[in-house]
Amino acid sequence: MKALFKYTALAASIAAAHASALPVYNTDSSNLDLAIEGGLGYFSSQENYATGFAEEDGGSNWQEGYFKVGLNGDHSLGNSSVYGGLSVSATATTGDGDAAGFTNGEERRIALENAFVGWKSGSTIEALGENGLDISFGRQSLVIGDGFLVNGDGLNFGDSAEDVIDVDLGRGGAYWMGGSARSAFAKTLVVRVGGDNGLRADLFKVGSNNRPQGETELTGVNLEYVGEQGTVGLLRMKSESDGSYAIASRDGMNTTSLRYQGSAGVENLFLSAEFAHQKNDDVVGRAGYVEAGWTFADAAWTPSVNYRYSSFDENFDPLFFGFNRGYGTWFQGEVAANYAGPFNSNTDVHHLALKASVNESLHLGALFFDFSDHEKTAGVDNGGREIDLYAEYFLNENMLVSPLVGIYTPNESAENGGTQMGSDDTNLYAQVGFYFFY
């Protein structure tokens, strides 16, 4: 079973809202702010999937919720500064549990989320520019590029594994929404060198205590050149995974990726691509994607259209992928990416996205995915097609609602090599999420 997680497609909006966090203590040299966010989601799937711990077909109806509260602060040391953050998250799942059985509907947990401190160089190192050196450690998230390989540690299983195979893989449930509440790595050391433009680098060592993720550690360097025409990035990292919950293929695995994202200097054009290579003593894995998009800036509702082709071979490990820039990245299809699979391994995906902004408060989208197995295996067919229709509506600057309807058609049922339990009928899936953030 491939590890996967859901980092809600609205998290970017929620994270941006932290800029307007509630002030607690502010002086010329010190700031302390309170950040609060939460969400409640309702989910319904006509079909269940044999990718997790689901034991029966017939569909599922469930609810998820999370609440996160924290303090973020900084203090000037003259020419440099220190900063830090501390937060606690609560998650819950009720009802049947999700459509793949990663949760059973009985999960409730309150746990520490962020706990980190850092130092920014300010003007103390002139050669690196303002805040050209930033060192932090503790419990915090880490994102590389657009989340193709690393987007925090947001995989949130519930208690169903313990019910079925007597193994505790639980992390508090809220499988779909939990990545917003819990995405911090258990231990990190991150050194950022350089500013927002030109040549810069991230040196990092992060460790996960997430059992379904094999309690993996990552050590690496991310080099970037940020220019007017886009960002070019080179990532090199090594993973380690040992102990009781180890993922054997990750132990000693080296991952290298090259990526680009930008407009190439053409207004309204969007280009993005990444190519990754993985190798350990026994396995070589490869994956990559190319994407192009265009925004019709002068048309009503400023519509945009994007096409992406992505390919993941049978040995590729998607590691800590997750949402970064909207529905479909890197959860390709709400049904497929969360419940039915494939989970960014042994699959080729054609993706078409149409999006429009009716006004500043209402955004609409339609997504199409076509999945096929990268490596054909006798008796196995995880291919299928999915259409997702969604809206994002800001009730005000601190409240958001997002309904989504998904239509997923597998090539085969679980009995014939697929994952959908009981039939290969088209699944009508629906979800709606309510969010608040301060």
PLY file of the C-alpha trace (Angstrom):
ply
format ascii 1.0
element vertex 438
property float x
property float y
property float z
element edge 437
property int vertex1
property int vertex2
end_header
0.00 0.00 0.00
1.46 3.33 -1.06
1.58 6.11 1.50
-0.56 9.10 0.65
-2.07 12.09 2.38
-4.50 14.86 1.77
-3.50 18.44 2.29
-6.75 20.32 1.69
-6.89 22.29 -1.52
-7.88 25.38 0.41
-4.83 25.39 2.65
-3.10 28.09 0.61
-5.94 30.47 1.35
-5.86 29.54 5.02
-2.10 29.95 5.23
-2.29 33.35 3.53
-4.82 34.44 6.12
-2.25 33.99 8.86
-0.80 37.32 7.78
-3.80 38.89 9.50
-3.46 36.84 12.68
-4.78 38.36 15.89
-2.16 40.53 17.63
-1.41 39.64 21.25
1.67 41.73 22.02
3.35 44.23 19.71
6.20 46.67 20.30
8.89 48.21 18.11
11.11 45.16 18.68
8.72 42.29 19.44
5.56 40.78 17.97
3.36 37.98 19.24
0.28 36.93 17.27
-2.49 34.39 17.79
-3.44 32.24 14.77
-6.69 30.25 14.75
-8.12 28.06 12.01
-10.59 25.23 11.68
-12.73 23.29 9.30
-15.71 20.98 9.10
-16.29 18.68 6.14
-19.11 16.42 4.99
-18.31 13.56 2.59
-20.33 10.98 0.69
-19.14 8.23 -1.66
-21.42 5.71 -3.38
-18.52 3.23 -3.57
-15.74 1.95 -1.29
-12.17 1.05 -2.24
-9.80 -1.77 -1.33
-6.75 0.45 -0.99
-6.95 0.89 2.78
-8.81 -1.10 5.42
-12.37 -0.95 4.08
-14.07 -4.33 4.60
-17.42 -3.84 2.85
-18.72 -2.33 -0.36
-21.81 -0.13 -0.54
-20.32 3.32 -0.04
-19.59 5.57 2.95
-20.84 8.78 4.53
-18.66 10.55 7.06
-17.70 13.87 8.62
-14.31 15.35 9.46
-13.24 18.34 11.49
-10.14 20.07 12.77
-9.23 23.00 14.97
-5.77 24.53 15.24
-4.61 27.31 17.53
-1.10 28.69 17.87
1.19 31.56 18.70
3.77 33.01 16.30
6.29 35.64 17.30
9.54 37.40 16.50
11.99 39.61 18.39
14.59 41.99 17.01
18.19 41.61 18.17
19.27 44.80 16.48
20.78 43.73 13.17
19.22 40.23 13.29
16.12 38.61 14.77
14.76 35.47 16.35
11.34 33.96 15.69
9.27 30.93 16.62
5.91 29.24 16.65
3.88 26.93 18.88
0.53 25.37 18.04
-1.87 22.59 19.02
-4.26 20.74 16.69
-7.42 18.75 17.30
-8.91 16.36 14.70
-11.92 14.08 14.52
-13.78 11.75 12.14
-17.38 10.62 12.63
-19.83 8.51 10.65
-18.70 5.52 8.57
-15.11 6.62 8.10
-13.66 7.40 4.67
-14.30 5.45 1.47
-10.98 3.56 1.60
-11.17 2.67 5.29
-8.17 4.66 6.47
-10.49 5.95 9.23
-13.40 4.23 10.99
-15.35 7.23 12.29
-14.24 6.94 15.91
-11.10 9.10 15.83
-10.55 11.99 18.24
-7.15 13.49 19.03
-5.54 16.65 20.41
-1.77 16.90 19.87
1.15 19.29 19.59
1.66 20.51 16.01
4.30 23.24 15.56
7.09 23.92 18.03
10.04 25.65 16.36
12.51 28.50 16.77
14.70 30.27 14.26
17.19 33.05 13.60
17.36 35.44 10.64
20.60 37.23 9.87
19.07 40.59 9.02
21.89 42.87 7.89
24.68 41.05 9.74
25.98 39.21 6.63
26.14 41.85 3.91
27.28 39.44 1.19
24.03 37.45 1.52
21.73 40.45 1.59
18.89 41.18 4.03
18.00 37.99 5.97
20.25 36.04 3.61
20.75 33.37 6.28
17.78 31.78 8.05
18.28 28.86 10.46
15.38 27.08 12.17
14.76 23.83 14.01
12.00 21.96 15.82
8.56 20.78 14.72
7.61 22.50 11.47
6.55 21.81 7.91
8.82 21.87 4.87
7.73 22.39 1.24
9.97 21.94 -1.80
8.82 23.42 -5.11
5.10 22.80 -5.67
4.89 19.73 -3.44
5.66 17.09 -6.07
7.97 15.26 -3.63
7.90 17.13 -0.31
4.93 19.05 1.06
5.02 18.54 4.81
4.09 15.41 6.74
0.32 15.38 6.38
-0.67 11.72 6.11
-3.36 11.23 8.77
-4.63 7.68 9.21
-7.20 6.79 11.83
-7.76 3.69 13.95
-9.07 1.28 11.32
-5.71 -0.45 10.77
-5.68 -1.47 14.42
-9.19 -2.89 14.01
-8.30 -4.95 10.92
-4.63 -5.97 11.22
-3.94 -5.11 14.90
-1.34 -2.45 14.00
-1.58 1.10 15.32
-1.07 3.50 12.39
-3.38 6.19 13.77
-2.55 9.88 13.80
-5.90 11.30 14.76
-8.00 10.76 11.67
-9.61 13.57 9.66
-8.01 11.81 6.70
-9.02 14.37 4.04
-8.74 17.52 6.16
-6.02 16.40 8.54
-3.14 17.75 6.48
-4.27 21.27 7.30
-4.18 20.45 10.99
-1.08 18.23 11.01
1.71 18.71 8.48
4.75 19.36 10.70
7.68 16.98 10.65
8.53 15.72 14.13
12.07 17.07 13.93
13.72 19.47 11.52
16.84 21.48 10.92
16.50 23.88 7.99
19.14 26.35 6.77
18.02 28.81 4.09
20.69 30.79 2.26
19.90 33.69 -0.05
16.91 35.94 -0.55
13.76 35.84 -2.64
15.54 36.40 -5.97
18.63 35.09 -7.70
20.55 32.08 -6.48
19.38 30.59 -3.19
19.49 27.26 -1.32
17.75 25.21 1.37
19.76 22.68 3.35
17.58 20.42 5.45
17.29 17.37 7.63
13.75 16.41 8.57
12.36 13.38 10.36
8.83 11.94 10.35
7.36 9.95 13.25
4.42 9.02 10.99
4.18 5.23 10.90
2.44 4.88 7.50
5.29 7.02 6.14
7.84 4.53 7.50
9.09 7.09 10.05
11.29 8.33 7.20
14.12 10.84 7.51
15.17 13.10 4.64
18.53 14.86 4.33
19.20 17.07 1.36
19.79 20.34 -0.43
17.46 22.32 -2.67
19.15 24.80 -5.04
17.08 27.41 -6.86
17.56 30.29 -9.24
14.64 32.71 -9.04
14.40 35.08 -12.01
11.85 37.17 -13.87
11.10 34.35 -16.31
10.62 31.68 -13.66
12.31 29.48 -11.08
14.70 26.64 -11.85
15.30 24.16 -9.02
17.60 21.21 -8.38
16.83 18.90 -5.45
19.11 16.18 -4.11
18.16 14.23 -0.99
18.67 10.90 0.72
16.00 9.06 2.68
16.42 6.67 5.60
13.75 4.36 6.97
14.35 1.66 9.55
12.74 0.26 12.67
9.40 -1.45 13.18
7.50 0.55 10.55
10.24 0.88 7.95
9.56 1.16 4.23
12.44 -0.93 2.95
12.77 0.73 -0.46
13.26 4.15 1.19
16.24 3.09 3.28
19.33 4.56 1.64
17.36 5.84 -1.36
18.74 8.84 -3.24
16.29 11.16 -5.00
17.29 13.81 -7.54
14.88 16.14 -9.31
15.10 19.05 -11.72
12.17 21.46 -12.07
11.03 24.71 -13.63
8.01 26.89 -13.03
7.20 30.29 -14.49
5.98 32.21 -17.52
9.17 32.24 -19.64
8.59 35.98 -19.89
5.22 35.63 -21.66
2.31 37.33 -19.91
-0.64 35.02 -19.11
1.44 31.87 -19.86
2.05 29.27 -17.17
4.69 26.55 -17.55
5.70 23.92 -15.01
7.73 20.72 -15.17
9.67 18.40 -12.90
11.63 15.21 -13.50
12.71 12.94 -10.63
15.07 9.97 -10.43
15.33 7.61 -7.43
17.85 4.87 -6.72
18.88 2.59 -3.91
20.78 -0.70 -3.94
17.88 -2.62 -5.47
15.45 -0.24 -7.18
15.46 2.58 -9.74
12.35 4.77 -10.00
11.50 7.67 -12.31
8.67 10.17 -12.57
7.95 13.51 -14.15
5.39 15.90 -15.57
5.02 18.75 -18.03
2.26 21.34 -17.77
1.21 24.39 -19.76
-1.59 26.86 -19.10
-3.04 30.08 -20.41
-5.12 32.74 -18.67
-7.54 34.75 -20.80
-7.01 37.91 -18.80
-9.26 40.15 -20.91
-12.24 37.77 -20.97
-15.14 37.81 -18.52
-14.34 35.86 -15.34
-10.63 35.66 -16.45
-10.85 31.94 -17.32
-7.75 29.75 -17.53
-7.05 26.39 -19.12
-4.20 24.04 -18.17
-3.08 20.71 -19.58
-0.66 18.39 -17.77
0.82 15.00 -18.55
2.46 13.14 -15.67
4.10 9.73 -15.61
5.21 7.63 -12.63
6.90 4.28 -13.12
6.17 1.18 -11.07
9.13 1.68 -8.70
8.62 5.37 -8.03
8.01 6.41 -4.41
5.97 9.65 -4.21
7.36 10.30 -0.70
5.66 13.28 1.01
3.76 14.77 -1.94
0.78 17.04 -1.30
-1.38 19.99 -2.25
0.41 23.18 -3.10
-1.37 25.22 -5.80
-4.96 24.00 -5.98
-7.20 21.00 -6.50
-5.37 18.45 -8.64
-1.84 19.12 -7.37
-0.65 16.75 -6.30
-3.81 14.86 -5.49
-4.88 13.99 -9.00
-8.64 13.46 -8.74
-10.47 13.66 -5.44
-11.69 10.04 -5.64
-8.62 8.57 -7.31
-5.99 10.39 -5.27
-7.63 9.88 -1.89
-9.39 6.53 -2.06
-9.27 4.55 -5.33
-5.68 5.13 -6.38
-3.31 5.12 -8.15
-1.32 7.27 -5.75
1.36 8.81 -7.99
3.07 5.48 -8.65
2.84 3.14 -11.67
0.46 5.44 -13.51
0.28 7.82 -16.46
-2.18 10.71 -16.12
-3.65 13.15 -18.62
-5.16 16.15 -16.83
-7.19 19.10 -18.14
-8.25 21.96 -15.84
-10.66 24.81 -16.53
-10.94 27.56 -13.92
-12.67 30.92 -13.65
-13.15 33.72 -11.11
-16.69 35.09 -11.16
-15.59 37.80 -8.73
-13.14 38.17 -5.85
-15.29 35.93 -3.65
-16.37 33.11 -6.01
-14.05 30.80 -7.95
-15.16 27.85 -10.08
-13.30 24.88 -11.52
-13.75 21.77 -13.66
-11.06 19.08 -13.70
-10.67 16.00 -15.91
-8.27 13.09 -15.28
-7.52 10.00 -17.35
-5.50 7.30 -15.55
-3.74 4.30 -17.08
-1.25 1.83 -15.65
2.35 2.71 -16.52
3.44 -0.94 -16.31
0.83 -3.47 -17.38
0.50 -6.37 -14.94
-1.63 -9.45 -15.58
-4.88 -9.26 -13.65
-4.28 -5.69 -12.43
-5.92 -2.56 -13.87
-6.01 0.63 -11.80
-6.99 2.82 -14.72
-10.06 5.03 -14.85
-11.44 8.49 -15.51
-12.61 11.25 -13.19
-14.35 14.61 -13.50
-14.41 17.01 -10.54
-16.56 20.15 -10.39
-15.97 22.56 -7.51
-16.48 26.06 -6.17
-14.60 28.15 -3.62
-16.73 30.88 -2.06
-15.40 33.35 0.50
-18.26 34.35 2.78
-15.96 37.07 4.11
-12.22 37.49 4.58
-12.21 34.90 7.37
-14.72 32.27 6.22
-14.75 29.98 3.21
-17.04 27.24 1.87
-16.11 24.81 -0.92
-18.47 22.18 -2.39
-17.17 19.55 -4.83
-18.79 16.80 -6.89
-16.68 14.00 -8.35
-17.65 11.45 -11.00
-15.22 8.51 -11.08
-15.38 5.52 -13.43
-12.85 2.70 -12.93
-11.78 0.35 -15.67
-12.32 -2.67 -13.43
-13.82 -3.66 -10.08
-11.68 -4.99 -7.22
-12.74 -8.51 -8.14
-11.20 -8.03 -11.62
-7.95 -6.31 -10.69
-9.13 -2.81 -9.84
-9.80 -1.28 -6.43
-13.53 -0.41 -6.39
-15.31 -2.94 -4.20
-18.38 -4.72 -5.52
-18.67 -3.23 -9.01
-17.09 -1.13 -11.74
-20.06 1.28 -11.76
-19.53 5.04 -11.95
-19.15 6.50 -8.47
-20.89 9.78 -7.62
-18.85 11.43 -4.87
-19.64 14.67 -3.04
-17.98 16.77 -0.37
-18.40 20.22 1.13
-16.01 21.96 3.46
-16.51 24.97 5.75
-13.41 26.84 6.97
-12.57 29.76 9.21
-9.18 31.35 9.78
-7.81 34.26 11.82
0 1
1 2
2 3
3 4
4 5
5 6
6 7
7 8
8 9
9 10
10 11
11 12
12 13
13 14
14 15
15 16
16 17
17 18
18 19
19 20
20 21
21 22
22 23
23 24
24 25
25 26
26 27
27 28
28 29
29 30
30 31
31 32
32 33
33 34
34 35
35 36
36 37
37 38
38 39
39 40
40 41
41 42
42 43
43 44
44 45
45 46
46 47
47 48
48 49
49 50
50 51
51 52
52 53
53 54
54 55
55 56
56 57
57 58
58 59
59 60
60 61
61 62
62 63
63 64
64 65
65 66
66 67
67 68
68 69
69 70
70 71
71 72
72 73
73 74
74 75
75 76
76 77
77 78
78 79
79 80
80 81
81 82
82 83
83 84
84 85
85 86
86 87
87 88
88 89
89 90
90 91
91 92
92 93
93 94
94 95
95 96
96 97
97 98
98 99
99 100
100 101
101 102
102 103
103 104
104 105
105 106
106 107
107 108
108 109
109 110
110 111
111 112
112 113
113 114
114 115
115 116
116 117
117 118
118 119
119 120
120 121
121 122
122 123
123 124
124 125
125 126
126 127
127 128
128 129
129 130
130 131
131 132
132 133
133 134
134 135
135 136
136 137
137 138
138 139
139 140
140 141
141 142
142 143
143 144
144 145
145 146
146 147
147 148
148 149
149 150
150 151
151 152
152 153
153 154
154 155
155 156
156 157
157 158
158 159
159 160
160 161
161 162
162 163
163 164
164 165
165 166
166 167
167 168
168 169
169 170
170 171
171 172
172 173
173 174
174 175
175 176
176 177
177 178
178 179
179 180
180 181
181 182
182 183
183 184
184 185
185 186
186 187
187 188
188 189
189 190
190 191
191 192
192 193
193 194
194 195
195 196
196 197
197 198
198 199
199 200
200 201
201 202
202 203
203 204
204 205
205 206
206 207
207 208
208 209
209 210
210 211
211 212
212 213
213 214
214 215
215 216
216 217
217 218
218 219
219 220
220 221
221 222
222 223
223 224
224 225
225 226
226 227
227 228
228 229
229 230
230 231
231 232
232 233
233 234
234 235
235 236
236 237
237 238
238 239
239 240
240 241
241 242
242 243
243 244
244 245
245 246
246 247
247 248
248 249
249 250
250 251
251 252
252 253
253 254
254 255
255 256
256 257
257 258
258 259
259 260
260 261
261 262
262 263
263 264
264 265
265 266
266 267
267 268
268 269
269 270
270 271
271 272
272 273
273 274
274 275
275 276
276 277
277 278
278 279
279 280
280 281
281 282
282 283
283 284
284 285
285 286
286 287
287 288
288 289
289 290
290 291
291 292
292 293
293 294
294 295
295 296
296 297
297 298
298 299
299 300
300 301
301 302
302 303
303 304
304 305
305 306
306 307
307 308
308 309
309 310
310 311
311 312
312 313
313 314
314 315
315 316
316 317
317 318
318 319
319 320
320 321
321 322
322 323
323 324
324 325
325 326
326 327
327 328
328 329
329 330
330 331
331 332
332 333
333 334
334 335
335 336
336 337
337 338
338 339
339 340
340 341
341 342
342 343
343 344
344 345
345 346
346 347
347 348
348 349
349 350
350 351
351 352
352 353
353 354
354 355
355 356
356 357
357 358
358 359
359 360
360 361
361 362
362 363
363 364
364 365
365 366
366 367
367 368
368 369
369 370
370 371
371 372
372 373
373 374
374 375
375 376
376 377
377 378
378 379
379 380
380 381
381 382
382 383
383 384
384 385
385 386
386 387
387 388
388 389
389 390
390 391
391 392
392 393
393 394
394 395
395 396
396 397
397 398
398 399
399 400
400 401
401 402
402 403
403 404
404 405
405 406
406 407
407 408
408 409
409 410
410 411
411 412
412 413
413 414
414 415
415 416
416 417
417 418
418 419
419 420
420 421
421 422
422 423
423 424
424 425
425 426
426 427
427 428
428 429
429 430
430 431
431 432
432 433
433 434
434 435
435 436
436 437
